[in-house]
Amino acid sequence: MTSGEAQAQSEPTALVDQQHCMFCHTVDAPFLAPSFQQIAARYHNNPEASVMLEQKLRVGGKAHWGDMSMPLPADRGGPLSQEDAHTLIQWVLSQ
Ligand code: HEC
């Protein structure tokens, strides 16, 4: 597997809606949270990033962009499986 350039992927809309991602994020403009393009740029050269971010999306972690950390899945709309977290992170990192 190559870990370089992620190809553009289409938005997993059902998951994004169910987890209310766009309540705080947008693809290209920082809002309550960093934009998905900023996040993709930050982790562009980091092959470990997707595993770390999937974990963070599911179980949380310390805020390191600002003071606010992301709410856990239970507070966003329901439990998030590993597979769904993977789909979401692959999409975010392809922005
Ligand atoms: C209630 C607001 C809110 C919602 C809803 C939300 N986020 Fe976030 N998200 C944030 C904030 C605030 C940060 C910055 C956290 C930090 O400083 O680590 C963040 C950070 C992130 C990061 C980067 C984490 C890091 O460690 O760099 C990713 C990836 C991400 N969000 C994806 C998502 C996805 C995908 C969804 C939907 C499943 C989602 N977010 C829903 C507020 C939100």
Backbone and ligand atoms as CSV (ligand in chain L), in Angstrom:
chain,resi,resn,atom,element,x,y,z
A,1,MET,N,N,0.836,-1.212,0.000
A,1,MET,CA,C,0.000,0.000,0.000
A,1,MET,C,C,0.862,1.250,0.000
A,2,THR,N,N,0.487,2.186,-0.797
A,2,THR,CA,C,1.199,3.460,-0.768
A,2,THR,C,C,0.468,4.395,0.181
A,3,SER,N,N,1.222,5.228,0.852
A,3,SER,CA,C,0.589,6.093,1.829
A,3,SER,C,C,0.683,7.557,1.422
A,4,GLY,N,N,1.111,7.812,0.220
A,4,GLY,CA,C,1.320,9.192,-0.224
A,4,GLY,C,C,0.040,9.961,-0.464
A,5,GLU,N,N,-0.093,10.486,-1.627
A,5,GLU,CA,C,-1.245,11.291,-2.004
A,5,GLU,C,C,-2.552,10.509,-1.849
A,6,ALA,N,N,-3.482,11.042,-1.101
A,6,ALA,CA,C,-4.800,10.420,-1.062
A,6,ALA,C,C,-5.608,10.981,-2.234
A,7,GLN,N,N,-6.323,10.137,-2.917
A,7,GLN,CA,C,-7.149,10.664,-4.002
A,7,GLN,C,C,-8.397,11.323,-3.413
A,8,ALA,N,N,-8.942,12.258,-4.167
A,8,ALA,CA,C,-10.166,12.902,-3.712
A,8,ALA,C,C,-11.245,11.842,-3.580
A,9,GLN,N,N,-11.956,11.899,-2.495
A,9,GLN,CA,C,-13.010,10.917,-2.289
A,9,GLN,C,C,-14.319,11.651,-2.128
A,10,SER,N,N,-15.392,10.955,-2.453
A,10,SER,CA,C,-16.667,11.634,-2.305
A,10,SER,C,C,-17.101,11.594,-0.842
A,11,GLU,N,N,-17.873,12.567,-0.480
A,11,GLU,CA,C,-18.273,12.715,0.914
A,11,GLU,C,C,-19.175,11.567,1.361
A,12,PRO,N,N,-18.852,10.917,2.494
A,12,PRO,CA,C,-19.753,9.898,3.037
A,12,PRO,C,C,-20.908,10.592,3.762
A,13,THR,N,N,-21.823,11.128,2.979
A,13,THR,CA,C,-22.821,12.062,3.497
A,13,THR,C,C,-23.660,11.534,4.661
A,14,ALA,N,N,-24.064,10.279,4.572
A,14,ALA,CA,C,-24.926,9.747,5.635
A,14,ALA,C,C,-24.199,9.771,6.977
A,15,LEU,N,N,-22.928,9.369,6.943
A,15,LEU,CA,C,-22.137,9.359,8.176
A,15,LEU,C,C,-21.880,10.767,8.677
A,16,VAL,N,N,-21.564,11.642,7.756
A,16,VAL,CA,C,-21.268,13.024,8.115
A,16,VAL,C,C,-22.496,13.657,8.773
A,17,ASP,N,N,-23.667,13.369,8.217
A,17,ASP,CA,C,-24.913,13.907,8.782
A,17,ASP,C,C,-25.183,13.298,10.144
A,18,GLN,N,N,-25.047,11.979,10.211
A,18,GLN,CA,C,-25.379,11.275,11.444
A,18,GLN,C,C,-24.486,11.748,12.586
A,19,GLN,N,N,-23.221,12.069,12.284
A,19,GLN,CA,C,-22.274,12.484,13.323
A,19,GLN,C,C,-22.153,14.010,13.419
A,20,HIS,N,N,-22.958,14.724,12.658
A,20,HIS,CA,C,-22.994,16.188,12.718
A,20,HIS,C,C,-21.634,16.850,12.518
A,21,CYS,N,N,-20.795,16.256,11.693
A,21,CYS,CA,C,-19.453,16.827,11.478
A,21,CYS,C,C,-19.527,18.290,11.051
A,22,MET,N,N,-20.502,18.596,10.169
A,22,MET,CA,C,-20.556,19.935,9.609
A,22,MET,C,C,-21.191,20.959,10.552
A,23,PHE,N,N,-21.563,20.494,11.733
A,23,PHE,CA,C,-22.014,21.427,12.759
A,23,PHE,C,C,-20.839,22.314,13.172
A,24,CYS,N,N,-19.655,21.773,13.170
A,24,CYS,CA,C,-18.461,22.509,13.621
A,24,CYS,C,C,-17.407,22.686,12.541
A,25,HIS,N,N,-17.402,21.800,11.562
A,25,HIS,CA,C,-16.373,21.857,10.517
A,25,HIS,C,C,-16.985,22.269,9.192
A,26,THR,N,N,-16.151,22.856,8.322
A,26,THR,CA,C,-16.495,22.921,6.906
A,26,THR,C,C,-15.292,22.359,6.170
A,27,VAL,N,N,-15.443,22.136,4.886
A,27,VAL,CA,C,-14.322,21.597,4.122
A,27,VAL,C,C,-13.218,22.635,4.008
A,28,ASP,N,N,-13.587,23.888,3.720
A,28,ASP,CA,C,-12.529,24.831,3.359
A,28,ASP,C,C,-12.410,26.091,4.206
A,29,ALA,N,N,-13.285,26.297,5.179
A,29,ALA,CA,C,-13.165,27.511,5.982
A,29,ALA,C,C,-13.182,27.170,7.464
A,30,PRO,N,N,-12.165,27.607,8.214
A,30,PRO,CA,C,-12.163,27.359,9.653
A,30,PRO,C,C,-13.383,28.018,10.288
A,31,PHE,N,N,-14.020,27.308,11.184
A,31,PHE,CA,C,-15.263,27.807,11.770
A,31,PHE,C,C,-15.140,27.549,13.257
A,32,LEU,N,N,-15.979,26.735,13.865
A,32,LEU,CA,C,-15.792,26.382,15.265
A,32,LEU,C,C,-14.588,25.459,15.416
A,33,ALA,N,N,-14.229,24.835,14.319
A,33,ALA,CA,C,-13.154,23.851,14.326
A,33,ALA,C,C,-12.304,24.077,13.076
A,34,PRO,N,N,-11.086,23.532,13.056
A,34,PRO,CA,C,-10.275,23.664,11.840
A,34,PRO,C,C,-11.007,23.068,10.637
A,35,SER,N,N,-10.778,23.635,9.454
A,35,SER,CA,C,-11.419,23.088,8.252
A,35,SER,C,C,-10.775,21.750,7.907
A,36,PHE,N,N,-11.510,20.945,7.153
A,36,PHE,CA,C,-10.965,19.643,6.770
A,36,PHE,C,C,-9.745,19.814,5.864
A,37,GLN,N,N,-9.695,20.905,5.104
A,37,GLN,CA,C,-8.496,21.138,4.286
A,37,GLN,C,C,-7.282,21.440,5.171
A,38,GLN,N,N,-7.497,22.200,6.245
A,38,GLN,CA,C,-6.377,22.476,7.159
A,38,GLN,C,C,-5.886,21.172,7.791
A,39,ILE,N,N,-6.839,20.347,8.191
A,39,ILE,CA,C,-6.487,19.087,8.838
A,39,ILE,C,C,-5.720,18.209,7.846
A,40,ALA,N,N,-6.229,18.121,6.614
A,40,ALA,CA,C,-5.545,17.304,5.605
A,40,ALA,C,C,-4.134,17.825,5.367
A,41,ALA,N,N,-3.980,19.161,5.335
A,41,ALA,CA,C,-2.658,19.744,5.093
A,41,ALA,C,C,-1.713,19.443,6.259
A,42,ARG,N,N,-2.236,19.540,7.476
A,42,ARG,CA,C,-1.398,19.314,8.649
A,42,ARG,C,C,-0.823,17.897,8.682
A,43,TYR,N,N,-1.629,16.929,8.238
A,43,TYR,CA,C,-1.204,15.531,8.352
A,43,TYR,C,C,-0.726,14.946,7.027
A,44,HIS,N,N,-0.588,15.818,6.050
A,44,HIS,CA,C,-0.220,15.397,4.703
A,44,HIS,C,C,0.967,14.443,4.667
A,45,ASN,N,N,1.999,14.754,5.419
A,45,ASN,CA,C,3.231,13.960,5.356
A,45,ASN,C,C,3.348,12.984,6.501
A,46,ASN,N,N,2.247,12.695,7.140
A,46,ASN,CA,C,2.303,11.836,8.312
A,46,ASN,C,C,1.527,10.543,8.073
A,47,PRO,N,N,2.241,9.463,7.751
A,47,PRO,CA,C,1.562,8.203,7.431
A,47,PRO,C,C,0.859,7.580,8.635
A,48,GLU,N,N,1.226,8.007,9.835
A,48,GLU,CA,C,0.583,7.457,11.035
A,48,GLU,C,C,-0.741,8.147,11.318
A,49,ALA,N,N,-0.986,9.261,10.640
A,49,ALA,CA,C,-2.080,10.139,11.034
A,49,ALA,C,C,-3.439,9.455,11.003
A,50,SER,N,N,-3.714,8.657,9.964
A,50,SER,CA,C,-5.082,8.170,9.856
A,50,SER,C,C,-5.444,7.265,11.033
A,51,VAL,N,N,-4.519,6.433,11.470
A,51,VAL,CA,C,-4.806,5.560,12.614
A,51,VAL,C,C,-5.044,6.401,13.871
A,52,MET,N,N,-4.179,7.383,14.074
A,52,MET,CA,C,-4.310,8.256,15.238
A,52,MET,C,C,-5.649,9.006,15.209
A,53,LEU,N,N,-6.005,9.510,14.034
A,53,LEU,CA,C,-7.233,10.307,13.938
A,53,LEU,C,C,-8.493,9.446,14.061
A,54,GLU,N,N,-8.431,8.230,13.520
A,54,GLU,CA,C,-9.592,7.338,13.668
A,54,GLU,C,C,-9.834,7.058,15.148
A,55,GLN,N,N,-8.745,6.803,15.850
A,55,GLN,CA,C,-8.820,6.549,17.284
A,55,GLN,C,C,-9.401,7.763,17.998
A,56,LYS,N,N,-8.912,8.934,17.620
A,56,LYS,CA,C,-9.346,10.163,18.269
A,56,LYS,C,C,-10.826,10.430,18.014
A,57,LEU,N,N,-11.255,10.111,16.822
A,57,LEU,CA,C,-12.655,10.317,16.458
A,57,LEU,C,C,-13.564,9.416,17.291
A,58,ARG,N,N,-13.057,8.233,17.645
A,58,ARG,CA,C,-13.885,7.279,18.384
A,58,ARG,C,C,-13.779,7.434,19.889
A,59,VAL,N,N,-12.591,7.671,20.414
A,59,VAL,CA,C,-12.442,7.688,21.872
A,59,VAL,C,C,-11.993,9.032,22.425
A,60,GLY,N,N,-11.771,9.999,21.540
A,60,GLY,CA,C,-11.416,11.337,21.990
A,60,GLY,C,C,-9.924,11.472,22.252
A,61,GLY,N,N,-9.545,12.647,22.672
A,61,GLY,CA,C,-8.136,12.913,22.928
A,61,GLY,C,C,-7.986,14.373,23.253
A,62,LYS,N,N,-6.759,14.768,23.551
A,62,LYS,CA,C,-6.530,16.158,23.921
A,62,LYS,C,C,-6.679,17.090,22.736
A,63,ALA,N,N,-7.216,18.284,23.013
A,63,ALA,CA,C,-7.282,19.304,21.971
A,63,ALA,C,C,-5.869,19.777,21.674
A,64,HIS,N,N,-5.530,19.913,20.395
A,64,HIS,CA,C,-4.230,20.487,20.083
A,64,HIS,C,C,-4.283,21.497,18.951
A,65,TRP,N,N,-5.477,21.888,18.557
A,65,TRP,CA,C,-5.608,22.991,17.592
A,65,TRP,C,C,-5.950,24.267,18.348
A,66,GLY,N,N,-6.761,24.107,19.351
A,66,GLY,CA,C,-7.210,25.246,20.135
A,66,GLY,C,C,-7.550,24.729,21.513
A,67,ASP,N,N,-8.504,25.360,22.164
A,67,ASP,CA,C,-8.852,24.946,23.526
A,67,ASP,C,C,-9.971,23.939,23.545
A,68,MET,N,N,-10.688,23.848,22.429
A,68,MET,CA,C,-11.882,23.027,22.435
A,68,MET,C,C,-11.564,21.675,21.824
A,69,SER,N,N,-11.904,20.598,22.495
A,69,SER,CA,C,-11.699,19.293,21.877
A,69,SER,C,C,-13.016,18.826,21.271
A,70,MET,N,N,-12.935,17.812,20.441
A,70,MET,CA,C,-14.146,17.332,19.786
A,70,MET,C,C,-14.976,16.515,20.748
A,71,PRO,N,N,-16.295,16.671,20.696
A,71,PRO,CA,C,-17.141,15.811,21.536
A,71,PRO,C,C,-17.026,14.357,21.094
A,72,LEU,N,N,-17.315,13.447,22.000
A,72,LEU,CA,C,-17.254,12.019,21.676
A,72,LEU,C,C,-18.452,11.620,20.816
A,73,PRO,N,N,-18.344,10.493,20.097
A,73,PRO,CA,C,-19.443,10.058,19.231
A,73,PRO,C,C,-20.796,10.051,19.938
A,74,ALA,N,N,-20.840,9.617,21.184
A,74,ALA,CA,C,-22.117,9.554,21.903
A,74,ALA,C,C,-22.781,10.926,21.975
A,75,ASP,N,N,-21.977,11.968,22.034
A,75,ASP,CA,C,-22.528,13.324,22.086
A,75,ASP,C,C,-22.710,13.925,20.703
A,76,ARG,N,N,-22.283,13.216,19.686
A,76,ARG,CA,C,-22.401,13.735,18.321
A,76,ARG,C,C,-23.544,13.097,17.561
A,77,GLY,N,N,-24.052,11.957,18.004
A,77,GLY,CA,C,-25.130,11.367,17.216
A,77,GLY,C,C,-25.171,9.857,17.332
A,78,GLY,N,N,-24.247,9.249,18.062
A,78,GLY,CA,C,-24.311,7.817,18.267
A,78,GLY,C,C,-22.958,7.180,18.109
A,79,PRO,N,N,-22.864,5.904,18.478
A,79,PRO,CA,C,-21.589,5.199,18.415
A,79,PRO,C,C,-21.041,5.173,16.993
A,80,LEU,N,N,-19.733,5.120,16.894
A,80,LEU,CA,C,-19.074,5.152,15.598
A,80,LEU,C,C,-18.177,3.924,15.507
A,81,SER,N,N,-18.422,3.090,14.523
A,81,SER,CA,C,-17.605,1.883,14.379
A,81,SER,C,C,-16.245,2.252,13.816
A,82,GLN,N,N,-15.305,1.336,13.986
A,82,GLN,CA,C,-13.953,1.533,13.461
A,82,GLN,C,C,-14.002,1.748,11.952
A,83,GLU,N,N,-14.849,0.954,11.313
A,83,GLU,CA,C,-14.961,1.043,9.865
A,83,GLU,C,C,-15.478,2.414,9.431
A,84,ASP,N,N,-16.503,2.906,10.138
A,84,ASP,CA,C,-17.049,4.220,9.795
A,84,ASP,C,C,-16.047,5.330,10.093
A,85,ALA,N,N,-15.315,5.178,11.194
A,85,ALA,CA,C,-14.299,6.177,11.520
A,85,ALA,C,C,-13.254,6.200,10.408
A,86,HIS,N,N,-12.901,5.027,9.928
A,86,HIS,CA,C,-11.913,4.927,8.853
A,86,HIS,C,C,-12.414,5.657,7.600
A,87,THR,N,N,-13.665,5.390,7.237
A,87,THR,CA,C,-14.252,6.040,6.065
A,87,THR,C,C,-14.209,7.558,6.213
A,88,LEU,N,N,-14.594,8.051,7.375
A,88,LEU,CA,C,-14.626,9.501,7.605
A,88,LEU,C,C,-13.220,10.105,7.526
A,89,ILE,N,N,-12.269,9.462,8.171
A,89,ILE,CA,C,-10.908,10.018,8.191
A,89,ILE,C,C,-10.277,9.968,6.795
A,90,GLN,N,N,-10.519,8.898,6.061
A,90,GLN,CA,C,-9.978,8.845,4.700
A,90,GLN,C,C,-10.529,9.995,3.872
A,91,TRP,N,N,-11.791,10.303,4.096
A,91,TRP,CA,C,-12.406,11.394,3.357
A,91,TRP,C,C,-11.800,12.734,3.781
A,92,VAL,N,N,-11.704,12.955,5.096
A,92,VAL,CA,C,-11.140,14.220,5.593
A,92,VAL,C,C,-9.724,14.413,5.028
A,93,LEU,N,N,-8.917,13.358,5.086
A,93,LEU,CA,C,-7.524,13.484,4.656
A,93,LEU,C,C,-7.391,13.631,3.145
A,94,SER,N,N,-8.446,13.359,2.422
A,94,SER,CA,C,-8.380,13.508,0.953
A,94,SER,C,C,-8.790,14.915,0.522
A,95,GLN,N,N,-9.128,15.789,1.476
A,95,GLN,CA,C,-9.582,17.136,1.115
A,95,GLN,C,C,-8.417,18.045,0.778
L,1,HEC,C1,C,-19.071,20.013,18.344
L,1,HEC,C2,C,-18.119,20.404,17.318
L,1,HEC,C3,C,-17.495,19.294,16.464
L,1,HEC,C4,C,-18.100,18.265,15.775
L,1,HEC,C5,C,-19.588,17.927,15.736
L,1,HEC,C6,C,-17.059,17.567,15.066
L,1,HEC,N1,N,-15.845,18.152,15.322
L,1,HEC,FE1,FE,-14.037,17.557,14.574
L,1,HEC,N2,N,-13.124,18.942,15.708
L,1,HEC,C7,C,-13.747,19.888,16.510
L,1,HEC,C8,C,-12.747,20.683,17.188
L,1,HEC,C9,C,-13.008,21.832,18.163
L,1,HEC,C10,C,-11.480,20.185,16.755
L,1,HEC,C11,C,-10.093,20.636,17.176
L,1,HEC,C12,C,-9.715,19.696,18.309
L,1,HEC,C13,C,-8.308,19.782,18.699
L,1,HEC,O1,O,-7.818,20.874,18.984
L,1,HEC,O2,O,-7.678,18.706,18.742
L,1,HEC,C14,C,-11.763,19.100,15.831
L,1,HEC,C15,C,-10.774,18.347,15.211
L,1,HEC,C16,C,-10.998,17.366,14.257
L,1,HEC,C17,C,-9.985,16.610,13.571
L,1,HEC,C18,C,-8.482,16.776,13.763
L,1,HEC,C19,C,-8.085,16.126,15.080
L,1,HEC,C20,C,-6.641,16.257,15.350
L,1,HEC,O3,O,-6.189,15.588,16.282
L,1,HEC,O4,O,-5.914,16.988,14.654
L,1,HEC,C21,C,-10.630,15.757,12.719
L,1,HEC,C22,C,-9.988,14.730,11.773
L,1,HEC,C23,C,-12.040,15.959,12.882
L,1,HEC,N3,N,-12.240,16.948,13.822
L,1,HEC,C24,C,-13.018,15.293,12.189
L,1,HEC,C25,C,-14.375,15.349,12.501
L,1,HEC,C26,C,-15.359,14.504,11.898
L,1,HEC,C27,C,-15.071,13.484,10.793
L,1,HEC,C28,C,-16.543,14.808,12.489
L,1,HEC,C29,C,-17.866,14.093,12.286
L,1,HEC,C30,C,-17.767,12.669,12.581
L,1,HEC,C31,C,-16.303,15.866,13.458
L,1,HEC,N4,N,-14.970,16.175,13.432
L,1,HEC,C32,C,-17.278,16.473,14.255
L,1,HEC,C33,C,-15.113,20.052,16.669
L,1,HEC,C34,C,-16.075,19.206,16.165
